[in-house]
Amino acid sequence: MDENLIIGDSLTLAEETSDPDKKYIVLKVIGFIDSNNFFDFQREVNNILQSGYKNVVFNCEELNYVSSSGIAAFTSFYKTVKEKNGIVVLSNLQKRVKEIFHLIKMSSILKIVDTVDEAVGSLTNG
């Protein structure tokens, strides 16, 4: 993924960094995920994961909203990486979005951290 991927008019996905050995990839999510764009979001991330990445870090600093459809997409990513003994890490969540993930207990299956550096550190040192 060499450039920003525009998903509809409300969501952009950008690769921030990745491990050359495909141990992890960091994807920045910009905009919001709802029933209008979650399918395309899910398809694009799954395509990236199918290229061999074991773990995925989402930088959610600019993710303004996530609907139940978006939550379902993140659950799908969890299942995909779990098959490779990997994990999904969410970082830089805005307060409202973080509250949603905690309220529905998604923090029990997705790792939630404050920064991308913390997320990558947990993957490379753990």
C-alpha positions in Angstrom: 0.0 0.0 0.0 2.0 3.0 -1.3 -0.5 5.8 -0.9 -3.6 6.8 0.9 -6.6 4.7 0.1 -9.8 6.7 -0.1 -12.9 4.7 1.0 -16.0 6.6 0.0 -16.2 10.2 0.9 -15.9 9.7 4.6 -13.0 7.5 5.2 -9.3 7.3 4.3 -6.8 4.5 5.2 -3.1 5.2 5.1 -0.1 3.0 5.8 2.1 4.7 8.3 4.8 2.1 8.7 5.3 -1.6 8.5 7.9 -4.2 9.5 9.9 -5.6 6.5 9.4 -9.1 7.8 5.6 -8.4 7.9 5.4 -8.9 11.7 3.1 -5.8 11.8 1.6 -2.9 9.8 0.4 0.4 11.2 -2.7 1.8 9.4 -4.0 5.3 10.0 -7.8 5.6 9.9 -9.1 9.0 9.0 -12.8 9.9 9.1 -15.6 7.6 10.3 -16.7 4.1 9.8 -20.4 3.4 9.4 -22.8 1.2 7.4 -22.1 3.0 4.2 -18.3 2.3 4.1 -17.6 -0.5 6.5 -17.7 -3.2 3.8 -15.1 -1.5 1.7 -13.0 -0.7 4.8 -13.2 -4.4 5.8 -12.3 -5.6 2.3 -9.3 -3.3 2.0 -7.8 -4.1 5.4 -8.4 -7.8 4.8 -6.5 -7.5 1.5 -3.6 -5.9 3.3 -3.7 -8.6 6.0 -3.8 -11.4 3.5 -0.5 -10.1 2.0 1.1 -11.7 5.1 1.0 -9.3 8.0 0.7 -11.1 11.4 -0.4 -8.1 13.5 -2.1 -4.8 12.7 -2.0 -1.5 14.6 -4.7 1.0 13.8 -3.8 4.6 14.5 -7.2 6.0 15.3 -6.2 9.5 16.1 -8.4 10.9 13.3 -11.2 8.2 13.6 -14.1 10.4 14.6 -16.9 7.8 14.8 -17.4 4.1 14.5 -20.8 2.4 14.2 -21.8 -1.2 15.0 -20.9 -2.1 11.4 -17.4 -0.7 12.0 -17.1 -2.7 15.2 -18.0 -5.8 13.2 -15.1 -5.0 10.9 -12.6 -4.8 13.7 -14.0 -8.1 15.1 -13.4 -9.6 11.6 -9.8 -8.4 11.7 -9.3 -9.9 15.1 -10.4 -13.3 13.8 -8.1 -13.0 10.8 -4.9 -12.2 12.7 -5.8 -14.6 15.5 -5.4 -17.4 13.0 -1.8 -16.3 12.7 -1.3 -15.9 16.4 -1.4 -12.1 15.9 -3.3 -9.3 17.5 -5.1 -6.1 16.6 -4.0 -3.0 18.5 -6.0 0.3 18.5 -4.0 3.4 19.4 -4.7 7.1 19.9 -8.5 6.5 20.2 -10.5 9.7 20.7 -12.4 9.8 23.9 -15.9 9.0 22.4 -14.6 6.2 20.3 -12.6 4.7 23.2 -15.7 4.8 25.4 -17.7 2.8 22.7 -15.0 0.1 22.6 -14.8 -0.2 26.4 -18.6 -0.1 26.8 -19.2 -3.1 24.5 -16.2 -4.9 26.1 -14.2 -4.9 22.8 -11.1 -4.1 24.9 -11.2 -7.7 26.0 -10.3 -8.9 22.5 -8.6 -5.9 21.0 -5.5 -4.3 22.6 -6.1 -0.6 23.3 -3.1 1.6 23.9 -2.4 5.3 24.0 0.2 5.7 21.3 1.5 4.0 18.1 4.9 3.8 19.7 3.5 1.8 22.6 1.6 -0.4 20.2 4.6 -1.2 18.0 6.8 -1.6 21.1 4.4 -4.2 22.5 4.7 -6.2 19.2 8.5 -5.9 18.7 9.5 -6.4 22.4 6.8 -8.8 23.5 
